[in-house]
Structure formats: C-alpha cells, structure tokens
Amino acid sequence: MSKTVTFDLMKAILKRSLAGGGMIFQGNTTSVKELEDAYGHPDKHPNLIVRVGGFSARFTTLDRDLQREIITRRRHNI
C-alpha cells in the first residue's frame, strides 16, 4: 500500500524514531517506482538525488549494485 508522505506523517515517523532511542534518521521520500524507473532508464532521471550512508548522490551515478540495494531497502507501513 502506497502512502503520500505528508508533514504530519513525517513528524509522526521522526517522533517515534526519537522516542524509540533512534539517533540517526535517514528517510527517503522517493517512490520505489521512480527508483526502478531511474534504474532502467537513467537518461530520464539525471537529477534524482538520494541519501546514501550520510551523503547525497545522484542516483544514476551510483554503482548498479548500490542502486539495487537502495531500491530494496526496507519500507515501513505506518
């Protein structure tokens, strides 16, 4: 089930993360569908930026294995 990320949803996610002892939150609001399209058609997404282990990078410039790992990261249904 896909959800639209809203301010209130992000606020709830961050509050829960902090309440649970979380020290780092690296959220990604790019849809899996967009990431998969960028994986298959990099020329259509030259400016797609993602967070990777504390830094930002253009998705299409990353190693293909890292692109797949980003696409398959765990998604939480809240």
N, C-alpha and C positions, 0 to 999 in steps of 0.2 A: 504494500500500500504506500503510495507516494503522498507526502505531505508538503505543503507550501511552507517554507521557512518564514516565519514572521518574527517581529521583535519580541512578542510575548513568548513564543516557543523558544527562541534563543536564550531569553532571560531565564526561563524555567530550566533549560539544559545546563546553563552555567551555574545557577544556584544549586542544583542537585549535585553537580560535579564538585563544587566547593564544599558543600555540606558532607559529601562522602570522603573528604580528605584529598580531593584532586588538587594537584599543584600546577599542572600544565593542561591546557585545553587547546587542541589543535583541530578546530572544526572546519568542515568543508561543505559549502552550500551548493557546489556544482553537482548537477544531477549525474547519476550513473549513465543515463542515456547520452548526455553531452560528452562525457569522458569516453564512452565507447565510440561515439561518432568521431571524436578527435583522434582516437587510436587508429581507426580505419581510414580516416580522411584528414590527415594532419594539415594539408594545404588549406582546408576550410576553417581551421582554428589556430592561426599563428599567434594569437594574443591571449590564449587561455592560460591563466596563471593558477598554479596550485601550491599549497604548502607541503613541504617535504622535510620532515625532521628538523624543523627550526629555521628553514629558509624558504623563500619563494622561488619558483622557477616556471618558465614556460613549459607547459605540459609536453608539447610536441618535440622539445629539445632533449627530453629525458630519455634514458635507455629504455628500450621496449619492455624489458623485464620489470623495471620500476614503474612504468606506465600501467602494466597489468596489475601490479601489487596495489597501486593507488585505486584502481577500479574495483578491486575485490576487497578493499578494507571493510571491516565490519560496519554495518549500518544498524542503528538502534531505532526501534519503533517506539516512539513515546506518545 
